[in-house]
Every structure is written in structure tokens, then in C-alpha cells.
Amino acid sequence: LNLTFPRSGANECGVVGGNEAVHTLLANELDTRDENGALEKRLLGMDILRLALERGTSAKHAVEVCIHFIETYGQGGPCCN
């Protein structure tokens, strides 16, 4: 696994990926809170990229990894993290 810049990388299978923050005024609408009022934790884009590059054996498999983790844990968080 080689994360060349903070937002892109490649793995030993030749899978290449990248991540870019998208700033939007609607970001707060995606926040959900648990029963105690705390924000639910979600994966950052960089977490998803890292998982895809660690586990992906092909481009298609890397996409399937991303889909699995987004469906299971959600994606979110501030763009500054």
C-alpha cells in the first residue's frame, strides 16, 4: 500500500484511488445523532480509500469494498479531518 499524497494511493494489485473533500452547505443535514444527542460516527473519505486500497484486488473489488463500508457504517465527518 502506497499513499503517495494524503489523498491518493495505489496497492500491490495496481488498484489506484483518490479522495477529495466536497464542501457543501447541506453537510449538516447529513448528521444524525444517537439517543444521547451525540453525533453518530461515520467513516471519513480517507478511511474508505485506505480500506479500498488495503482490501481491493481489482478496481471492481475496491468499489465493492467502498460500497460495503458506506452501507454498513456511513460516510461523513468534517472535511477538515
C-alpha positions in Angstrom: 0.0 0.0 0.0 1.4 3.3 -1.1 -0.4 6.5 -0.1 1.7 8.9 -2.1 -0.1 12.1 -1.2 -2.6 12.4 1.6 -5.5 11.9 -0.8 -4.4 9.2 -3.3 -2.6 5.9 -3.4 -2.1 2.6 -5.1 -1.7 -1.0 -3.9 0.3 -4.1 -4.9 -2.5 -5.2 -7.3 -2.4 -2.0 -9.3 -5.6 -0.6 -7.8 -5.4 3.2 -7.7 -7.7 5.5 -5.8 -8.1 9.1 -4.5 -10.2 11.2 -2.2 -11.2 14.8 -2.4 -13.3 16.7 0.1 -16.5 18.3 -1.2 -17.7 21.3 0.8 -21.4 21.9 0.8 -23.9 23.9 2.7 -26.0 20.8 3.1 -23.4 18.8 5.1 -25.1 19.4 8.4 -28.3 17.8 7.1 -26.4 14.5 6.9 -25.5 14.5 10.6 -27.5 12.0 12.7 -27.5 11.8 16.4 -27.8 8.9 18.8 -30.2 8.6 21.7 -27.8 10.7 23.9 -27.6 13.5 21.3 -24.0 12.7 20.2 -23.2 12.7 16.6 -23.0 9.2 15.1 -19.6 8.3 14.0 -19.1 7.7 10.3 -16.2 6.8 8.1 -14.2 9.7 6.5 -13.4 9.5 2.8 -9.8 8.8 3.7 -10.8 5.8 5.8 -12.8 4.4 2.9 -9.9 5.0 0.5 -7.5 3.3 2.8 -9.8 0.3 3.2 -10.4 0.0 -0.5 -6.6 0.0 -1.2 -5.9 -2.4 1.6 -8.5 -4.9 0.5 -9.2 -4.3 -3.2 -7.7 -6.9 -5.5 -9.1 -5.1 -8.6 -10.9 -1.8 -9.4 -14.2 -3.6 -9.3 -13.4 -5.2 -5.9 -12.3 -1.9 -4.5 -15.6 -0.3 -5.5 -17.4 -3.2 -3.8 -15.3 -2.7 -0.6 -16.3 1.0 -0.7 -20.0 0.2 -1.1 -19.9 -2.3 1.7 -18.3 0.1 4.2 -20.5 3.0 3.2 -23.7 0.9 3.5 -22.5 -0.6 6.8 -21.0 2.5 8.6 -22.0 5.5 6.6 -19.8 8.3 5.3 -19.4 11.7 6.9 -17.4 13.9 9.1 -16.0 17.3 8.8 -13.9 18.0 5.7 -11.0 19.2 7.9 -10.3 15.7 9.3 
